[in-house]
Amino acid sequence: MSENGKAVLVTGATGGIGSAVCARLARAGYSLILAARDTGKLQANCARLEGLGCHSYRWISVDMSSDASVASFSHELAADGTVLDGVVLMPPQMRPTPDCQPPADTWRQLFQSNFIGPLELLKGAISTMQPDPSRGRRAKIVIISAITSVQALGNYATSNVLRCAWLAQAKTLSFAMGERGIHINTLSLGGTLTPDYAASIGDRATKAGMTFAERLAEETSNIPLRKYGSPEEVALAVEVLLSPFSDHMTGVNLLHDGGFTRAY
Ligand SMILES: NC(=O)c1ccc[n+]([C@@H]2O[C@H](COP(=O)([O-])OP(=O)(O)OC[C@H]3O[C@@H](n4cnc5c(N)ncnc54)[C@H](OP(=O)(O)O)[C@@H]3O)[C@@H](O)[C@H]2O)c1
């Protein structure tokens, strides 16, 4: 599935999932723009891509919670004439919380960093796209979300709300932009075994006096496939959604959760 030369922006590019997505897309021949806040981690990730034999990448740092930072990111993206063929958008991870009535300031901060900021960044990215469906040139946007987009979970009170907002926005954009050949699909993840998530399982295992394997088996016992996903599995799904596989798909919310979600 070589996509030589196509340019894709990956946000959250230094995280557990973003790193796997970048490695997979780089191997597939995409030209990458990596985005996150920490410049040291961005440089280290680029060095890893170089080590994989990939040479077409660059990074731009951005803090999606800051309007000024997102504006400067979009300016930098446009300034060098970048034409994007794809975006993998990862709004920052939300912390689990059972508090369904957080203070107004918490909501303001969360909407800013997890919805308004990423959406503004996406607007800048879309403005660089030059799809031409009559010539088979399509632009693909994959929004990384979570299963709270379709099923409310008790310990993810704020995520329940923001993930639904993203789903509605993805659907709205897909209707508005389909004619131009811009596709917007959402990939909703269940638990995914990134290094951070594995560490949190390790902590829970220690507290419960269990081994890691025992705790993992217990936590995944209500997942039909009896496992969490891996970052590499997510990366493969992202690559497929960017490929011609999705040439007649837009506005779709694909669940990547081992069958956990009960909703239709
Ligand atoms: N892992 C899971 O089990 C799981 C499950 C469901 C959904 N997800 C979703 O999958 C996506 C990636 O998750 P992950 O586990 O890979 O998370 P992660 O390891 O915590 O990585 C988060 C990434 O986002 C960047 N980031 C954080 N805050 C940012 C901000 N304000 N502005 C710009 N970049 C920011 C981080 O880099 P900097 O800190 O340098 O900015 C990092 O690159 C997230 O959207 C998450 O909600 C994950």
The ligand as a Gaussian input file, in Angstrom:
#p B3LYP/6-31G(d) Opt

LIG

0 1
 N       -4.430000       4.996000      24.682000
 C       -5.714000       4.692000      24.774000
 O       -6.095000       3.698000      25.423000
 C       -6.752000       5.543000      24.074000
 C       -8.092000       5.137000      24.131000
 C       -9.043000       5.897000      23.489000
 C       -8.681000       7.046000      22.796000
 N       -7.369000       7.439000      22.772000
 C       -7.045000       8.667000      22.032000
 O       -5.946000       8.455000      21.165000
 C       -5.197000       9.669000      21.035000
 C       -3.740000       9.406000      21.355000
 O       -3.648000       8.792000      22.629000
 P       -2.249000       8.321000      23.264000
 O       -2.562000       7.229000      24.198000
 O       -1.233000       8.123000      22.203000
 O       -1.905000       9.617000      24.118000
 P       -0.492000      10.131000      24.647000
 O        0.524000       9.032000      24.618000
 O       -0.784000      10.839000      25.928000
 O       -0.057000      11.200000      23.545000
 C       -0.697000      12.441000      23.445000
 C       -0.068000      13.217000      22.302000
 O       -0.740000      14.474000      22.188000
 C        0.209000      15.532000      22.365000
 N       -0.487000      16.612000      23.087000
 C       -0.991000      16.575000      24.346000
 N       -1.531000      17.764000      24.654000
 C       -1.363000      18.563000      23.569000
 C       -1.702000      19.915000      23.270000
 N       -2.314000      20.704000      24.163000
 N       -1.377000      20.426000      22.064000
 C       -0.755000      19.654000      21.138000
 N       -0.417000      18.362000      21.346000
 C       -0.711000      17.832000      22.558000
 C        1.346000      14.915000      23.171000
 O        2.599000      15.572000      22.966000
 P        3.052000      16.842000      23.874000
 O        2.762000      16.479000      25.302000
 O        4.494000      17.045000      23.565000
 O        2.215000      17.974000      23.383000
 C        1.406000      13.530000      22.539000
 O        2.072000      13.593000      21.301000
 C       -5.849000      10.682000      21.977000
 O       -6.756000      11.471000      21.241000
 C       -6.587000       9.787000      22.948000
 O       -7.657000      10.437000      23.567000
 C       -6.409000       6.710000      23.377000

